[in-house]
Amino acid sequence: MTETTEQEVQVRDATDASRYEIEVDGMLAGFSEYRLDGDVITFIHTEIEPAFGGQGLGSKLVGFAVRDARSRGRTIIPECPFVRGWMREHPEES
């Protein structure tokens, strides 16, 4: 018999590093880098560590980042292909 435990996933805007970060059980699992110019946020690169791949963390990270940017009234420029694809797949949240 095995015990399944729920992983603790946290996403935050790490403004000092100009990126959104996602952690799993306190370990950095990935990030989405951005440039901020006034009310315009340009997402330039998103990366999930290979050990955390295939868990949907990229979508959780970008979903949080897009919703957070929108809640702050920011215009999003998705230079990052992953962010651009996520926004295309989720027009209701973009």
CYANA upper distance limits for C-alpha pairs under 8 A (distance plus 0.5 A):
  7 GLN  CA     24 VAL  CA      6.95
  7 GLN  CA     25 ASP  CA      6.57
  8 GLU  CA     23 GLU  CA      8.44
  8 GLU  CA     24 VAL  CA      6.08
  8 GLU  CA     25 ASP  CA      5.47
  8 GLU  CA     26 GLY  CA      8.22
  9 VAL  CA     22 ILE  CA      7.47
  9 VAL  CA     23 GLU  CA      6.12
  9 VAL  CA     24 VAL  CA      5.11
  9 VAL  CA     25 ASP  CA      6.93
 10 GLN  CA     22 ILE  CA      6.13
 10 GLN  CA     23 GLU  CA      5.71
 10 GLN  CA     24 VAL  CA      7.12
 11 VAL  CA     20 TYR  CA      7.49
 11 VAL  CA     21 GLU  CA      6.08
 11 VAL  CA     22 ILE  CA      4.87
 11 VAL  CA     23 GLU  CA      6.92
 11 VAL  CA     61 LEU  CA      6.88
 11 VAL  CA     64 PHE  CA      7.66
 12 ARG  CA     20 TYR  CA      6.09
 12 ARG  CA     21 GLU  CA      6.03
 12 ARG  CA     22 ILE  CA      7.21
 13 ASP  CA     18 SER  CA      8.27
 13 ASP  CA     19 ARG  CA      6.67
 13 ASP  CA     20 TYR  CA      4.86
 13 ASP  CA     21 GLU  CA      6.92
 13 ASP  CA     65 ALA  CA      8.08
 14 ALA  CA     18 SER  CA      6.64
 14 ALA  CA     19 ARG  CA      5.93
 14 ALA  CA     20 TYR  CA      6.01
 14 ALA  CA     21 GLU  CA      7.00
 15 THR  CA     19 ARG  CA      6.79
 15 THR  CA     20 TYR  CA      8.22
 18 SER  CA     33 GLU  CA      6.45
 18 SER  CA     34 TYR  CA      6.11
 18 SER  CA     35 ARG  CA      7.10
 18 SER  CA     36 LEU  CA      8.27
 19 ARG  CA     31 PHE  CA      6.83
 19 ARG  CA     32 SER  CA      5.79
 19 ARG  CA     33 GLU  CA      4.59
 19 ARG  CA     34 TYR  CA      6.01
 20 TYR  CA     31 PHE  CA      5.92
 20 TYR  CA     32 SER  CA      5.65
 20 TYR  CA     33 GLU  CA      7.00
 20 TYR  CA     61 LEU  CA      7.80
 20 TYR  CA     65 ALA  CA      7.01
 21 GLU  CA     28 LEU  CA      7.65
 21 GLU  CA     29 ALA  CA      8.21
 21 GLU  CA     30 GLY  CA      6.39
 21 GLU  CA     31 PHE  CA      4.81
 21 GLU  CA     32 SER  CA      7.07
 21 GLU  CA     61 LEU  CA      7.63
 22 ILE  CA     28 LEU  CA      6.63
 22 ILE  CA     29 ALA  CA      6.17
 22 ILE  CA     30 GLY  CA      5.89
 22 ILE  CA     31 PHE  CA      6.60
 22 ILE  CA     57 LEU  CA      8.08
 22 ILE  CA     61 LEU  CA      6.54
 23 GLU  CA     27 MET  CA      5.60
 23 GLU  CA     28 LEU  CA      4.93
 23 GLU  CA     29 ALA  CA      5.62
 23 GLU  CA     30 GLY  CA      7.60
 24 VAL  CA     28 LEU  CA      7.07
 24 VAL  CA     29 ALA  CA      6.66
 29 ALA  CA     48 ILE  CA      6.31
 29 ALA  CA     49 GLU  CA      5.91
 29 ALA  CA     51 ALA  CA      8.50
 29 ALA  CA     52 PHE  CA      6.61
 30 GLY  CA     46 THR  CA      8.00
 30 GLY  CA     47 GLU  CA      5.87
 30 GLY  CA     48 ILE  CA      4.56
 30 GLY  CA     49 GLU  CA      6.16
 30 GLY  CA     57 LEU  CA      8.43
 30 GLY  CA     58 GLY  CA      8.02
 31 PHE  CA     46 THR  CA      6.18
 31 PHE  CA     47 GLU  CA      6.04
 31 PHE  CA     48 ILE  CA      7.10
 31 PHE  CA     61 LEU  CA      7.90
 32 SER  CA     43 PHE  CA      7.42
 32 SER  CA     44 ILE  CA      7.97
 32 SER  CA     45 HIS  CA      6.10
 32 SER  CA     46 THR  CA      4.57
 32 SER  CA     47 GLU  CA      6.92
 32 SER  CA     61 LEU  CA      8.04
 32 SER  CA     62 VAL  CA      7.76
 33 GLU  CA     43 PHE  CA      6.41
 33 GLU  CA     44 ILE  CA      6.21
 33 GLU  CA     45 HIS  CA      5.73
 33 GLU  CA     46 THR  CA      6.78
 34 TYR  CA     41 ILE  CA      6.96
 34 TYR  CA     42 THR  CA      5.80
 34 TYR  CA     43 PHE  CA      4.78
 34 TYR  CA     44 ILE  CA      5.93
 34 TYR  CA     45 HIS  CA      7.75
 35 ARG  CA     41 ILE  CA      6.25
 35 ARG  CA     42 THR  CA      5.63
 35 ARG  CA     43 PHE  CA      7.10
 35 ARG  CA     44 ILE  CA      7.86
 36 LEU  CA     40 VAL  CA      6.38
 36 LEU  CA     41 ILE  CA      5.12
 36 LEU  CA     42 THR  CA      6.95
 37 ASP  CA     41 ILE  CA      6.93
 39 ASP  CA     73 GLY  CA      7.46
 39 ASP  CA     74 ARG  CA      5.19
 39 ASP  CA     75 THR  CA      6.69
 40 VAL  CA     74 ARG  CA      5.91
 40 VAL  CA     75 THR  CA      5.22
 40 VAL  CA     76 ILE  CA      6.55
 40 VAL  CA     77 ILE  CA      7.81
 41 ILE  CA     69 ALA  CA      8.02
 41 ILE  CA     74 ARG  CA      6.93
 41 ILE  CA     75 THR  CA      6.64
 41 ILE  CA     76 ILE  CA      5.63
 41 ILE  CA     77 ILE  CA      6.69
 42 THR  CA     76 ILE  CA      6.41
 42 THR  CA     77 ILE  CA      5.04
 42 THR  CA     78 PRO  CA      6.40
 42 THR  CA     79 GLU  CA      7.07
 43 PHE  CA     76 ILE  CA      8.01
 43 PHE  CA     77 ILE  CA      6.84
 43 PHE  CA     78 PRO  CA      5.64
 43 PHE  CA     79 GLU  CA      6.19
 43 PHE  CA     80 CYS  CA      6.15
 43 PHE  CA     83 VAL  CA      7.60
 44 ILE  CA     78 PRO  CA      7.53
 44 ILE  CA     79 GLU  CA      5.70
 44 ILE  CA     80 CYS  CA      5.14
 45 HIS  CA     79 GLU  CA      8.21
 45 HIS  CA     80 CYS  CA      5.53
 45 HIS  CA     81 PRO  CA      8.44
 45 HIS  CA     82 PHE  CA      8.49
 46 THR  CA     58 GLY  CA      8.24
 46 THR  CA     80 CYS  CA      7.25
 46 THR  CA     82 PHE  CA      7.22
 46 THR  CA     83 VAL  CA      8.02
 47 GLU  CA     58 GLY  CA      8.04
 48 ILE  CA     52 PHE  CA      7.10
 48 ILE  CA     53 GLY  CA      6.88
 48 ILE  CA     57 LEU  CA      7.90
 48 ILE  CA     58 GLY  CA      6.89
 49 GLU  CA     53 GLY  CA      7.02
 52 PHE  CA     57 LEU  CA      8.06
 53 GLY  CA     57 LEU  CA      7.95
 56 GLY  CA     60 LYS  CA      6.97
 57 LEU  CA     61 LEU  CA      6.48
 58 GLY  CA     62 VAL  CA      6.61
 59 SER  CA     63 GLY  CA      6.24
 59 SER  CA     86 TRP  CA      7.57
 60 LYS  CA     64 PHE  CA      6.63
 61 LEU  CA     65 ALA  CA      6.72
 62 VAL  CA     66 VAL  CA      6.49
 62 VAL  CA     83 VAL  CA      6.88
 62 VAL  CA     86 TRP  CA      7.86
 63 GLY  CA     67 ARG  CA      6.65
 63 GLY  CA     86 TRP  CA      8.25
 63 GLY  CA     93 GLU  CA      8.46
 64 PHE  CA     68 ASP  CA      6.44
 65 ALA  CA     69 ALA  CA      6.54
 66 VAL  CA     70 ARG  CA      6.61
 66 VAL  CA     76 ILE  CA      8.22
 66 VAL  CA     93 GLU  CA      8.09
 66 VAL  CA     94 SER  CA      7.25
 67 ARG  CA     71 SER  CA      6.57
 67 ARG  CA     93 GLU  CA      7.32
 67 ARG  CA     94 SER  CA      8.09
 68 ASP  CA     72 ARG  CA      6.94
 69 ALA  CA     73 GLY  CA      7.05
 69 ALA  CA     74 ARG  CA      5.83
 69 ALA  CA     75 THR  CA      8.11
 69 ALA  CA     76 ILE  CA      7.90
 70 ARG  CA     74 ARG  CA      5.91
 70 ARG  CA     75 THR  CA      7.72
 70 ARG  CA     76 ILE  CA      8.43
 70 ARG  CA     94 SER  CA      8.41
 78 PRO  CA     83 VAL  CA      6.18
 78 PRO  CA     84 ARG  CA      5.52
 79 GLU  CA     83 VAL  CA      8.05
 79 GLU  CA     84 ARG  CA      7.38
 80 CYS  CA     84 ARG  CA      6.68
 81 PRO  CA     85 GLY  CA      6.53
 82 PHE  CA     86 TRP  CA      6.63
 83 VAL  CA     87 MET  CA      6.62
 84 ARG  CA     88 ARG  CA      6.74
 85 GLY  CA     89 GLU  CA      6.73
 86 TRP  CA     90 HIS  CA      6.59
 87 MET  CA     91 PRO  CA      6.31
 87 MET  CA     93 GLU  CA      7.92
 87 MET  CA     94 SER  CA      5.93
 88 ARG  CA     94 SER  CA      8.40
 90 HIS  CA     94 SER  CA      6.83
